[in-house]
Amino acid sequence: MHPSGIQFGLSRGLLQLRGEEVLLSDQLVEAISAQAQLHLQKGRHPIQGNFLVEITVRAAQDAAAHQLQGTRQEMTPFYAGLNRTMYYTLCRVAERAGLAHKEPRRLITNPEFWAEFCARVVDVNIKPGKSVAKIQKALFKVCHEIVKTRYTQTDPDNIRHADLTALFMFNFWNAMGLLPMTQAVLILGSEI
């Protein structure tokens, strides 16, 4: 994020520094997490466009609305860099829960987490002709259950972020091509 965007975020409590990393503030993560919980309570689809980016921007706008507005030169770089900052922050949240490991240029899913997901996915009952959306919901349910269990074991103080983290990991797998590959295997397996 550009320095003027960082300054804008820091001065309004939207960002925090952890060492050299610029991350979303704890307050903003809490707001995003609450929106993720609401999203799932309403039974909405786990992969819905740029949902995580949208709730991050909305939470930042809501938090900033209660304070003095910034200049265009501050706000533009802040919002332009918000997506990447959200990604790095959620990587750290997933890392604390033992679900992934952040390397400088990529996020690596914890091998035990992925292995457990793959093992449990085999038991998902996929009927021929089931829509991709229904398959994704079934796969997300497995992911969500594992994430909640892992939070209970590794980071119980932050279990309130389980919904957000499950959505993040599931969308990450989708973006990386792992989820479509898993879906294809399930669909092919159900047709045999």
C-alpha atoms as one frame of an Amber mdcrd trajectory, in Angstrom:
protein
   0.000   0.000   0.000   1.203   3.506  -0.794   2.545   5.431   2.261  -0.274
   8.005   2.117  -2.830   5.174   2.163  -1.055   3.580   5.103  -1.042   6.889
   6.958  -4.758   7.328   6.259  -5.501   3.822   7.577  -3.277   4.092  10.633
  -4.640   7.504  11.635  -8.214   6.175  11.532  -7.569   2.870  13.267  -8.225
   0.864  10.095  -4.695  -0.503   9.814  -1.987  -1.644  12.184   1.684  -2.387
  11.827   3.111  -5.726  12.915   6.806  -5.474  12.366   7.119  -4.403   8.750
   3.699  -5.782   7.781   0.709  -3.544   7.222  -2.430  -5.398   8.315  -6.066
  -4.594   8.926  -6.745  -3.420  12.463  -8.257  -5.838  14.955 -11.403  -3.674
  14.943 -11.763  -4.075  11.178 -11.138  -7.840  11.338 -13.883  -8.102  13.978
 -16.320  -6.219  11.715 -15.456  -8.402   8.726 -15.774 -11.539  10.816 -19.257
 -10.480  11.976 -20.292  -9.968   8.339 -18.956 -13.417   7.413 -20.998 -14.970
  10.229 -24.115 -13.187   9.015 -23.431 -14.312   5.445 -23.317 -17.951   6.508
 -26.291 -17.679   8.881 -28.378 -16.507   5.938 -27.338 -19.634   4.024 -25.589
 -17.733   1.274 -23.192 -19.375  -1.132 -19.580 -19.635   0.110 -18.178 -18.397
  -3.211 -19.993 -15.252  -4.164 -17.991 -12.923  -6.380 -15.608 -10.783  -4.375
 -17.611 -11.125  -1.168 -14.592 -10.882   1.153 -13.329  -7.758  -0.599 -16.800
  -6.217  -0.541 -17.290  -6.728   3.195 -13.781  -5.409   3.870 -14.415  -2.233
   1.883 -17.838  -1.805   3.503 -16.399  -2.277   7.014 -13.614   0.229   6.282
 -16.099   2.762   4.899 -18.367   2.323   7.916 -15.466   2.759  10.340 -14.074
   5.772   8.455 -17.506   7.425   8.237 -17.423   8.099  11.981 -14.241  10.133
  11.613 -12.993  13.086   9.649 -12.822  12.337   5.938  -9.450  12.233   4.295
  -8.222  13.771   1.112  -8.535  12.029  -2.208  -4.736  11.578  -2.204  -5.031
   9.567   1.040  -8.249   7.668   0.413  -7.519   6.474  -3.123  -4.290   4.603
  -2.253  -5.874   3.242   0.916  -8.828   1.689  -0.884  -6.658   0.642  -3.852
  -4.423  -1.372  -1.510  -7.179  -2.690   0.737  -7.654  -5.969  -1.165  -4.005
  -6.973  -0.803  -3.930  -5.869   2.845  -7.048  -7.957   3.517  -5.377 -10.961
   1.890  -2.227 -10.630   4.025  -4.292 -10.134   7.170  -6.482 -13.167   6.535
  -3.359 -15.205   5.761  -2.122 -14.350   9.263  -5.514 -15.196  10.791  -5.464
 -18.607   9.054  -1.864 -19.109  10.112  -2.692 -18.480  13.798  -5.393 -21.154
  13.541  -2.881 -23.659  12.141  -4.623 -23.875   8.746  -1.935 -22.381   6.535
   1.550 -20.942   6.455   2.374 -17.590   4.849   5.577 -17.423   2.870   6.786
 -14.136   1.402   5.049 -14.614  -1.938   2.373 -17.247  -1.293   0.101 -18.965
   1.167   0.591 -22.687   1.718  -2.329 -24.713   3.074  -1.360 -26.847   6.063
  -0.878 -30.364   4.571  -2.774 -32.016   7.441  -5.713 -29.654   6.942  -5.831
 -30.369   3.191  -5.434 -34.127   3.769  -8.299 -34.139   6.272 -10.447 -32.143
   3.857  -9.716 -34.570   0.996 -10.376 -37.604   3.182 -13.715 -36.239   4.365
 -14.748 -35.067   0.907 -14.704 -38.689  -0.255 -17.657 -39.289   2.062 -19.711
 -36.446   0.551 -22.711 -37.950  -1.177 -22.755 -36.483  -4.671 -25.708 -37.570
  -6.747 -25.395 -37.457 -10.525 -26.716 -34.209 -11.956 -26.093 -32.205  -8.787
 -25.318 -28.564  -9.606 -21.850 -27.096  -9.087 -23.337 -24.665  -6.543 -24.727
 -27.542  -4.456 -21.439 -29.422  -4.685 -19.586 -26.307  -3.530 -21.967 -25.898
  -0.586 -21.379 -29.535   0.403 -17.608 -29.080   0.134 -17.750 -25.839   2.090
 -19.662 -27.591   4.871 -16.760 -30.044   5.217 -14.198 -27.223   5.182 -16.197
 -25.206   7.716 -16.507 -28.144  10.124 -12.768 -28.823   9.978 -11.928 -25.142
  10.495 -14.194 -24.937  13.564 -12.597 -28.072  15.007  -9.086 -26.769  14.348
  -9.928 -23.450  16.009 -11.172 -25.338  19.069  -7.855 -27.183  19.228  -5.325
 -24.504  18.221  -6.811 -21.039  18.742  -9.935 -21.242  20.943  -9.727 -17.558
  21.907 -10.389 -16.635  18.275 -13.017 -19.217  17.326 -15.338 -16.321  16.466
 -13.233 -15.976  13.278 -13.894 -19.568  12.150 -16.583 -18.542   9.638 -14.382
 -15.849   8.118 -11.369 -18.135   7.963 -13.356 -20.985   6.394 -14.674 -18.606
   3.726 -11.162 -17.268   3.123  -9.556 -20.708   2.786 -12.376 -22.030   0.601
 -12.190 -19.018  -1.715  -8.392 -19.291  -1.745  -8.651 -22.937  -2.845 -11.113
 -21.908  -5.534  -8.802 -19.168  -6.828  -5.831 -21.560  -6.843  -7.760 -24.200
  -8.819  -7.798 -26.780  -6.025 -11.537 -26.574  -5.459 -12.561 -26.978  -9.131
 -10.207 -29.959  -9.347 -11.805 -31.517  -6.248 -15.281 -30.883  -7.669 -14.324
 -32.570 -10.952 -13.047 -35.645  -9.116 -16.285 -35.834  -7.118 -18.471 -35.429
 -10.198 -16.526 -38.050 -12.144 -16.573 -40.391  -9.166 -20.339 -40.095  -8.792
 -20.892 -40.936 -12.454 -18.834 -44.127 -12.373
